[in-house]
Amino acid sequence: MRLDASEGMRITVRLFATLSRGRPGEEALEVDQDATVLQVMKRLGVPEGEVVLIFVNGRHAKPDLHLTEGDEVALVPPIGGG
């Protein structure tokens, strides 16, 4: 989905740990002006159930947050330890 500047905005998405398997770990995207975090996740093929933490510009966020130009989105899966 490529958009003219008048129709969209640019954001950066970072995928951590298992979420980056088969996907870029960091990617700049053009998205619609009214895009939410959840819409971005769907576009990238990241199931909502695989994300336990969402950060937008370093602050905790929810999937329904509407993004703005230049936002940085970080998606974190459950991390197991042993």
Sequence and secondary structure as in RCSB ss.txt:
>XXXX:A:sequence
MRLDASEGMRITVRLFATLSRGRPGEEALEVDQDATVLQVMKRLGVPEGEVVLIFVNGRHAKPDLHLTEGDEVAL
VPPIGGG
>XXXX:A:secstr
    TTTEEEEEEEE GGGGTTS SEEEEEEETT BHHHHHHHHT  GGG SEEEETTEE  TT B  TT EEEE
E      
